[in-house]
Amino acid sequence: MKRTFSIFNPYCQCGHPSHEVVQNWVMRYGLYQLEKPPERRDDWIFILDHSIEFGKKQCLLILGVPLEKFRQNRCKLRHKDMTVLATDIIESATGQSVKNSLIKVAKKTGFPIQIVSDGGNNILNGCRDFIKLKAPEQIIRQTYDVTHKTALILKHQLKKDEIWQTFCQKISVSKKCLIHTELGYLAPPKPRDKSRWQNLDMYVKWAEMILNQNTQTLSSTGIEKFEDKLSWLVDYKADIKEWRTMLELLQITKHEIKSNGLSNKTLHKIKNAINKLKISGLRLNTMKAQTIEYIEHECQDIDGVYCGCSDIIESIFGKYKNFSGKSPMKEIGRAILTIPAFTSSINYREVKLAMETISAQAVSKWQKDNIGQSLFSKRKEAFKLKKGKTV
């Protein structure tokens, strides 16, 4: 942005702002959007989650979108569709802290018609306690996000599975053996930082590719290396086939809910699609039963189409981390104010009003009241060198 301003410098002859000034503009606009009173209505959908980086601080982000807009968009949500209702910075995420945040938001928006979350215990408990405060005639649907729920179903099947654990270990060994050889392009993918069972999709794709690999194009040494380091996959053919069916079963569920939301048609559609799969064995039938049970619970007494996915909040946190990653230390800091900035529809009038009403001092005060002293500031104090006396 600084470079963009420099292009116009010869024409306006007023100099161009430094990157610190530009950052302050973004923070001021973000604080303006955060403090702007949301519309009071009876069809808000709340989507919430915690984000944590370095240190003890966490951010409880509460996003809102009217059910009317969700249905108008045919169940597709974009960043600009969301209203940032709260960015509460806390050190201990508990059910009580979640409840308090929801109460604070509801005073401005009214009670929501639905709350969508990842099913974490603190969020789940806080939402349940909050829902108890509503009037008897009000209905608030508490929805378990389909992405996290299907991942949990998969976790229950694989976390303690010895075959899966051994498979992952062999993949790790194969990667080390192949990465610096002529077969480096066939090396398995790098696992994610999270639990290994969450790498199932990428590992299964790789294993299927290797099992279908045409080795005739390889050199004699390449064929020998291939047989030596990758032939072990043949022993897992049956398991790989079962894992593929697991993924297809869960993908059917995720695709339907993410594409069409939750409704009284969801269960029928998913059952029909799952019945086309070759489901056999105790584990696959258990997963099928757990999936159907989840859909039945979420669609119980449902009227109309509702949101069943919180991917939008994960996407927003991902974009926020692109900003926070430029900070000296990855911590929950004032970069949180970029979230209400990039989720809003920016126009000239709004920017002008924000710059006129929110000062840099207001941003500093918000940071002091909500975040306190940053880790980087503490680090500078801790490693500050005292000037010694010259001899």
N, C-alpha and C positions, 0 to 999 in steps of 0.2 A: 504494500500500500504506500509506503514511503516513496518508492520508486515511481509509482503512479503520480503522486503529487508533484514530484520533481519534473515531470513532463510538462505540467501546467505552470511551473514556476516562471518561465520567461514571459508568460502572458499576464499573470496577476502580480508579479513582482512583490510578493509578500513573503517569500521564503516557503519552505515546506516543513511539515511537522516531523519530529523524531518518532521512532517507533514507540517510545514511552507515551507520547501524546496520543498516538493512534490507539494504543491499548486502553488508555483512560477513556477515550471516546466510546469504545466498545463496552467497557465496564459501566459507564454512565448510562448508555442506552439499555444495557441489560438490567440494571437496577430500576430504571424507569419502567420497563416492561414487568418486572417482578412486583413492583409496588402498585401497578395499575389495577384498580378493582376489577375482578372478573365479573362476568354477567351472572346474575342470580337467576337460576332456573332449576327445574325439578328433574332434568334428564342428563345430569352430568355423569360421565364415566370417569372414575379415578383409576389411574394406573400408577403404581408406586414400586420403588425398589431402593435399596441402599447401594452406595458406592464407597469403596475404601481404597486409599492409597497408602503412602508412608504415614507413620504416626498412628495415633489413636482415633483421630477424627474420622467420622463418617458423614456422608450426606444422604439424607432421606429426600429423594426427589419425588414429588407428587405432580403428575401430569393430568390434565383434564381435557376431555373432548365431549361435546354434546352427543348423545345417542342419535339425535336427528342427523347430525353431520356424518357420523359413522355409517349410518344407513344410506345417506345420500351418496357417499363415496364408495358404496358397495363393498364395505368392510375393509377397504384399503386406507391405511393411515400414513400421512406424510408428516415431516417435522413441522411444517407450517400449519398443520391442522391442530397441533397441540397447544394448550395454554399451560404455562408453568405456574402451578398454584402454590408450590412451596419448595424451597431448597434449604431444609433445616439441617444445620450442622450440629452433630451430637458426638459425644465420646463413648457412650454406652447405648447401643441399639437394643431397646427392650420393647415389650408389648405396650408398656405404659407410654414410652416416648412416641411410639407410632400412633397410639390413641390420641395423645395430646396434639400431635400435628394434624390429625384428621379433624379433630374438634375445631382447631383454629381455622382450617380451610373451610369447613362447613358453615362457619359463622358468616363467611363472605359469599359462598356459592349456594348454600342450602345443602340438604342431604343428597348424596348421589343416588343414582338408580342402580349403579354397578361399581364394584371394586375388583380390579384385576391385579394379581401379583404372582410372584414366583413360588408361593407356598412356604416361604421361610417361617419358622416358628414364631419369631418376634413379630413379623408382619401379620401372620395369621391370627395370633392372639390379640394384637392391637386392633385389627379390623373387627374381630368378633365382639370385643368389648365396646367398640365405637358403635357398631350396628345396634347394640342393645339400647342405645340412647334415643333411637328414632321413635316416632309415634307408631302405635300399633298398626295403623292402616297403611303405613309406608312399607314398601318392599325394596330391599337392597340385595341384589345378587352378588355373592362373593365367589369369584371365579378363579380357579387354579389355571394359570397360563399353560397352554398345551405344550409349548416347547420344553418347559421344565418338567411337566408331568410325564411326558413320554421319555425324557431322559432318566427320570427316577425309576420308571418301570424297567428300563434297560439296565440301570445300575443294579437293581435288585437281583437280576439274573446273572450278571457278569462279575460283580465285585469280588465274590468269593469263589469264582469258577477257576479251578486249577488249570483246565485246558486253555482258557483265555489268558491266564497269567503266563503260562509257559509259552504260548504263542507270541505274546508281547516281548518276552525275554529273547526269544529267538530272532524276532524282528530287529531288536536292538543290536544283537550280535552281527546279524547280516549287514546292517547299515555300516557298522564300523569296518567290516571286512570288504565292502564293495565301494565305499565312497571315493577311495583314491585309486581305483583300478579302471580298466577300460569298460567295465560294466557299471561305472558310477551312475549312469543314467537309469539303471534299473534298481538303484538303492531305494529302500522303503522311505516313506515320507517322515519328516521330523515330527515326533509326537508333540501335542500341545502340553502346556504346563499343567493342565488340570488332570483329573484321574484318567488312567489309561483306557477305561471302558468307554470314555467319551471319544476315543479315537477310532471307534469301531468302523465307521463309514469309510474313512480314508484307508484304513488297514485292509478292509475287505476288497475295496476297489483295486488296491495294489496287488493283493494276493491273487485276485481273479485275472489281472493283467499278466502276472508272472506265469500262472498256470496255462494261459493261452499263448504264451510267448513262442514265436517261431525261432528256434535256435539255429536254423540252417544258415542264417545270414551272419552268424558269429564266426570268429576265427577259431582255430582248433584250441588255442589256449583259452579263448572266451567261453567255448562250450565246456571245457574242463572246469573252469572257474564257476560257471553257471550250475553245473551238476554238483559241484562240491559245496557251494554256499547256499543254493536255493532249492535243491531237490527235496529238502525236508517239508516243503509246503504240500507235497503230495499226500502226506499222512494226515493233513487237516482238511482234505476235500469235503468230507461230510460236514465238518464243523463250519466251514466257510459257507456252504450251502444253507445251513441252518441260520447262521448270522445274517446272510442276505435276506432271508425270509423275515427275520426279526425287523430289519431295517425297513423292508417294504411295508410290513404291518403298521409300524409307527409312522412311516411317511404318509400313508393313506390318511391316517388320523390328522396329522399336522396339516397336510395340504387342504383337506376339506374345511377345517376350522379356520385356517388362515385365509382361505379364499372366500368362504361363504359365511363365516361367523358361526355362532351357536343358535340353533333354532329347533323346532319340533320335527324337522326333516333330517337333522344331522345324524341321529342314531341309525335311521333306516339307510341312508346313503353309505355310511361307514360299514355297516354290517354287510351290505351287498358287495361292496368292494373287497372287504376282507374275505368273504366266502369264496372269492375267485382264487385266493392263494391256496397253496398246498400246505395246510396246517396239520402237522402230525407231531406226536410226541408230547410229553408232559410240559416241557418248558414253553413251547410255542402256544399250546392251549392255555397255559397259565397267563401268558402275556395277552392273548386274545381276550380272556375273561376279564383281566384287569383293565384293559383298554375299554371294553364295553361298559364295565362298571363305572369308569370315570365319565364316559359320555352320558350315561343314564343319570348320574348324579348332577352333572352340570346342566343338563337339559330338563331336569325335573320341573314341572309346572311353568315351563317357559312360554312366553307370549311374544312373538315377534323375533327379530334377529338381534343378537347381542355379541359383544366382543369376547373372543376366547384366547387372545394372544397378546403378550406384552413385549413382543420383539421391538416395538418402536422405542421403548425406554432403553433397551440395550443398545440400539443404534445411536440414540442421543448421547448416552454415556460414552460410547466409542468416539463420537465426534468431539465431545468435551475433552477426552483424554489426548486428542491431537493438539488441543490448545494447552492443556496443563503440562503436557510433555515438554513444552518449551521452557518451563520454569526451571530454576536451578535445582529444585528438589521436587519430586513427584509427591505432592501432598494436596489435601483438600484446602484450597485457598480461594482467593477472590476470582480466580478463573472460572469458578462456578457461575459467575454472572454472565459468562458467554452463552450459557444454555438458554436463558430467556431471550438473549439477543438473536441467536441463529434459529430459534424456533418461531420467531414472529415474522410477519410480512412487513418488511422494511419499506417505508415510503418517506418522501421528503417532509411531509407535515409531522409525522411521528418523530423523526430524527430531530427536527427543529424544536419541537416541544420538549423532547428529552434533554437536549442541550441547554434549554432555557430553564428547566426545572430541577435537573439533577447536576450538582457540581462535583468536582473531584473530591472535595472535602466530604461530601455525602457518601461517596464510595468508600473513603477511608474510615468514616464513622461506622458504616455497615460492616466493613471488615473487622474493625476493632470489637464491635458488639457481637458479631456472629462467629468470628473465627479466632480472634485474639492474635497473639504473636506467632508468626510463622516459624516453621522449623528452620528455614534458611536463616532467618534473623537470629534465632537461638544459636545456630551453628557459627555464625559470624562472631557472636559474643563469646562463645566457648573457645574458639580458636584465635581470638584476638591477641596479638602479641604486644606486650608492653615494651615501650621504647626504653632501652637501657641507657644508663649514663655513659657518655663518652669519656674515655680516660685521657 
